[in-house]
């Protein structure tokens, strides 16, 4: 794996004390005696042992679909089979949590593009708020899932700061540090998005690939994009950070 620059300054910055998750809502489920997975040592202490299950593996309870074609039904784009959330990719739009006050958390999930496909584009939106901020997309921070570019951060009606911005910011896109952390098409990948105050860090299969600070948004809903390609999700969990 080729690393574009040292992660040490960022990892040291992540030792800061985390804030707690605010707001009532979805019940928590005990995760056992281990903390959230796939985190570097610097982040392990920030996350508790309880998590919120965002996707129950059976249906779309707790989620709302927003689609560019208002005549299309949610179930024509989003379906569930064998515990997997399947997105057809068309029409474009997103599936967002009904709860919209998530802040200070670690979001973990797995994703894959189906075997035999060419991959494609999708993304995970955090701090999702105002609808239609950019076409169909809501105001948010996008953790990119475009094949071979997972971990890029795109701002949608938002702003943030990144190290070496002169080399790593292309319009709304904030480049990740590595493009070789993903597994081959057809295999499951693990995503971890650590949101603490105005900071956002992304791990792909346990590798810290991006970090931004001074995010202009700090809380909101979580959303998954339908963006032109079939993509699968599972084990979507949100881990509140410790006070």
Beta strands, then each sheet from edge to edge (+ up, - down):
strand 1: 29-30
strand 2: 50-53
strand 3: 63-67
strand 4: 78-81
strand 5: 84-87
strand 6: 93-97
strand 7: 105-112
strand 8: 123-128
strand 9: 140-144
strand 10: 153-156
strand 11: 169-170
strand 12: 173-174
strand 13: 189-196
strand 14: 199-204
strand 15: 207-212
strand 16: 221-226
strand 17: 231-240
sheet 1: 1+ 2- 17+ 5- 4+
sheet 2: 1+ 2- 17+ 7- 13+ 14- 15+
sheet 3: 3+ 6- 16+ 8- 9+ 10- 12+ 11-
end
